[in-house]
């Protein structure tokens, strides 16, 4: 019988576009202002990819950094998993295949996961299973989004929220106690209409009328999604911890999806990660003010920065959480291993 081995994060990388779009700049496009956006979302600015910069381009750059930090080449990769809801092409080919080609990794299998903002949580669990079962030694898991390509820049309820970025991790078999300890994944398709991109698929193929009506951009029931996020973020994290035989008291760093600062606050309170004055604990990773909601890239981007800042070190218990369109959710419990600085 083959013994399962944990999948540990051996390398990590990120990429953010150069273009910064501030709230003040957005106020020139739609009826809004910096104070209104910050109070309701916590966002001050976001990154916007260049016109000729696709999701796969950002994913490739984040992936290359992860490979370099792990000390391996693309030729050694076995699997590439890309979590995205903004692929380079509509439906096919998979963005992961474009990343495979750009990296020069000819012997890998490559595929996408489309679970929107919960994509990285699902991708990490799927990627880990290749390592745990012995089917692969080097698995690249990427969260990458060009959300600016699906935003209606005339809709102030959605255009203020999203940004572009990519984050990646390289999974390898663990030779110690580090690695992915447990996950909790879920979905509720009854909420599919609450956050979607209505036109362009087989349900509503694109027509001039749908294009004129901006049906090729993100539509969201903000109140319903907010309520869902507040409920599910804490729940999924606690379930994942329970599966790992742990409680919220064991958490050294919480890395939540950066959708809304108030949702992050609610999740932190559920897990007891707030100070006596109500402010967030230093154990909660927050970068929504600088990047906005980058969907599947949100968690790996925040995880990278928490590690880079020295807030995540070897032996730490890290909990990542994602939720979003689908409706979908997911959480991972990770014991952090050795990473090259």
Helices and strands as residue ranges (DSSP letters): E 7-15, E 19-22, H 23-26, H 34-41, E 45-48, H 55-70, G 74-76, E 79-83, H 95-103, E 109-113, G 116-118, H 119-132, E 139-146, G 147-150, H 156-159, E 164-173, E 179-187, G 189-194, E 195-197, H 208-212, E 218-220, H 222-243, G 248-250, E 253-256, H 261-270, H 288-291, H 297-308, E 317-324, E 328-335
